[in-house]
Each structure stands twice: as C-alpha cells, then as structure tokens.
Amino acid sequence: MPNLRSGLAESRAFRAALASFWNYSSRVVGLGWTALLIGKLGIAEYGQYAIAVAAAAIINAAIDNAFYVRSLRVDQDRSRS
C-alpha cells in the first residue's frame, strides 16, 4: 500500500484536485463570511464597510510597499525644474 499512497501524492491529477479544492473552499468561506456580515450589518452598512476596506487597501499599498513609496519620490534635479 505505501507505493500506492506515494504514487497518489505525486500524481498531477491529485495535486490539481487538491489545488482546486483549496481555491474553491476559500471562496466558499469568503462567500459565507460576506453573507454573515450582510446578515449582521445590512446591505447599506456592508456597502460602507466594503468601500472602507477598498480605500484602506489602496492607501496601505502605497504606504507599505517600498516600490510604490520609491516611485512617488522625485530626485532633486527634477524637483527644481
């Protein structure tokens, strides 16, 4: 039986099925979380929450990521002209 088990773990079809399960199960969890929030908050408040999360993601990406922060900087030669 050990050969069958190791062969199954190395199977491409098994790994693809496992990846698909992981991907879709996380989507189901996210959908459930959204449904719980809508049930608790209501549609209008959930909309406000969604806008706040989107705005925070945009602002935090610019602040936290060094690439974005560096791209906002201008060298002194360009700032003088």
N, C-alpha and C positions, 0 to 999 in steps of 0.2 A: 503493500500500500504506500510506502514512502515515495516510491518513484512516481506514482500517480499524483500524489499531492504536490510534489515539486514540479512535475510537468504541468499541472493545472496552474500553479502560481506563476510559471514562466510563460504561460500561454498568452498570446497577444489578445485573443478574444476575451479572456478572463480579465486582463488588465483594462481593456477598453470598457467592458461591462462595469468594472469597479469604478473607473473614472466617470462613466455616465451616471452611475448611482450617486456618487459623491456630488456631482454637478447638480443633478435634479433634486436630490434630497435637500441641498442647501437652498434651492429655490423654493421648495415647499415650506421649509422653515421660515424663510423670508416672507412668503405669502401669508403664512399663519400669524407671524408677528405683525404684519400690516393689518390683517383682519382684527386682531386683538386690539391694536391701537385705535382703529376706526371705531370699534365697538365701545371702547372706553372713552375716547375723546369726542367722537362725532366727526362728520365729514369736514366741517369748516375748520375745526381746530387741528385736524390731521393735515389739512392743506397748509395751514400756518407752520406746523411742525416740519413738513416736507420742504417748504421754502427756506426755513431757518437752517435745516440740515444741508441743503444745497448751497446756500450762501456761505455757511461755515466751511464747507469742503473747498469752495473756490478760494476763500480768503486764506485758509490754512495751507493750501497747496502753495500759494505764493510766498507765504511767510516761512514755512517749514523747509521747503525744498531748496537746497543750496543752488541748484541750477537756475531756478526761477529768480531767486534773490540776486544772483550774479547777473542775470540777463537784464535786470532792471537798473543796474549801475551803469553809469556813463563815465568814461575817463575824463580827466581834466582838460585835455585838448579839445574835445568835442563840446564840453560844457561852456567853454569860453567863447565859442563862436556863435 
